[in-house]
Amino acid sequence: MPAYKHNNGSWYCMFYYRDWTGNNTKKKKMGFKTKREATEWEREFLDRNTDSLDMNFESFTDLYLDEVKSRLKYNTLLSKKHIIDKKIMPFFKNMKMSNVRSIDVIRWQNELLQTRDDKDNSYAPTYLRTIHAQLSAIFNYAVKFYGLKINPAALAGSMGKKSADEMDFWTKEEFNLFIKEIGDKPFSYEAFSVLYWCGLRLGELLALTENDFNFNKNIITINKSYQRIEGKDVITDPKTEMSNRVVYIPDFLAEDMRLLFSRLYEQKKNERIFSFTKSFLYKEMIRGCERSGVKRIRVHDLRHSHVSLLIEMGFSPVSISKRVGHESIDITLQYAHMFPSKQQQMVDMLNEEALKDVQADNNSRERKE
């Protein structure tokens, strides 16, 4: 694999390879600082185009992303690239795909487990699991399509947790205290009301238009999501297929929204109602919490609060799952530990049943005597 030197001192490589059509094709790449860089680039290029797993992790990951990007939402692709670039690539970058061992993955895991931010906080267990899942996905792709014998990430085992140990939520009483304190801003008031009483995701709320409301039936059609990507407002499909749904809304909320629309004189019916950003709602959440004195939760936790309310009201996991657009009922069932009052109610009912049995036995003995 020869390399050549320009008169200006830089290096370039020039070679032939057989492309996907079977033709012998000339390739030239310029601008290398050293001969070694030029020859290494040529070797990586040839490994990549002959599907050889002697290519390094960085080259294979470029190939992986290039081949899967057409099947991913743009924001999902950006999230993948961020995790790969910041959390995975620094460790595995120069390793050959065929040489990565499970012990290498374990050492990488240990580094992440020991990482701390400026406030001495470690990564959340759910985030650690997400990072590991991305690494495993890359190796799974190599196993499935490029003949890698084993997935070293799967062999090493995952890290972190699939779901958080606890979910924060507000009771209805806490929400009522909060919502009173932001009534001075009608759009904030209605945005938080829709989140709490309908269980929407934040992106679903921010994508809503007047056309999505049907006041004859008091329903909202959820068929899109708002994202802020690379400084631009972007409307995407909802998070999952099950997220496309119709949500019935309480009469009082429908009337509030109808009144809000009557004040929008110049806004078109296909324009976003809540035209602010996620960061605006985060600040409004802080303001309402400070003024009301209720505990601080995340904006997303209003969705948890809605599920909490529905379970307290006695609705089944199946019906709740359909209302909030969970991809699987298993996601809904993860909320079960949030409701100690239900556990107490169960115990109280069991005590009542046991007491009935004791009373029945006593009555039986009295009759025999």
URHU-V700329 format. One line per field, one symbol per residue. phi: phi as a letter, one per 40 degrees, with the letter a starting at -180 (. if undefined). psi: psi as a letter, one per 30 degrees, with the letter a starting at -180 (. if undefined). burial: I if it has 9 or more other ideal C-beta (glycine too) atoms within 8 Angstrom, else O. Layout:
# URHU-V700329
phi=???
psi=???
burial=???
This chain:
# URHU-V700329
phi=.cbbbcccgcbabaabaccccgccbcbbbbgccbcccccccccccccccbfcccccdccccdcdccccccbbcccccccdccccccbbddccdcccdcbcbcccccccdccccccbcccgccccdccdccccccccccccccccbbgccbccccccgcbgbcbccbbcabcccccccccccbccbdccdccccccccbgcccccccccbcccbbccbfbbcbaaacbbbfgbcbbbccdbccccabbcbcdccccccccccccccbcccbcdccccbcccccccccccccccgcccbcdccccccccdcccccgccdcccdcccgccacccccccdccbccccccccccccccccdccccccccccccc
psi=illlklfgflllkklkljafffkjkkkkklgkeleeeeeeeeeeeeeefghkgflleeeeeeeeeeffefgkleeeeeeeeeeeeefeeeefegkkeffkleeeeeeeeeeeffkkafggklkkeeeeeeeeeeeeeeeeeeeefggkeljfeeeflllalellelkklkleeeeeeefffgffjeeeeeeeeeeeffglleeeeffkleffkjfefhlkkjglkkkjkhgkkkkllleleffjlkkkkleeeeeeeeeeeffiefklfglkeigaleeeeeeeeeeeeeefglkklleffeeeeeeeeeeefglleeeeeeefhkekfeeefffeffifeeeeeeeeeeeeeeeeeeeeeeeeeeee.
burial=OOIIOIOOOIIIIOIOIOOOOOOOOOIOIOOIOOIOIIIOIIIIIIIIOOOOIOIIIIIIIOIIIOOIOOOIOIIOIIOIIOIIOOIIIOOIIOIIIOOIOIOIIIIIIOIIIOOOOOOOOOIOIIIIIIIIIIIIOIIIIIIOOIOIOOIIIIIIOOIIIOOOOOOOIIOOOIIOIIIOIIOOOOIIIIIIIIIIIIIIIIIIIIIIIIOIIOOOOIIIOIOIIIIIIOOOOIOIOIOOOIIIIOIOIOOOIIOIIIOIIOOIOOOOOOIIIIOOOIOOIIOIIIIIIOOIOIOOIOIOIIIIIIIIIIIIOOOOOOIIIIIIIIOOIOIIOOIOOIIOOIOOOOOOOOOOOOOOOOOOOOOOOOOOO
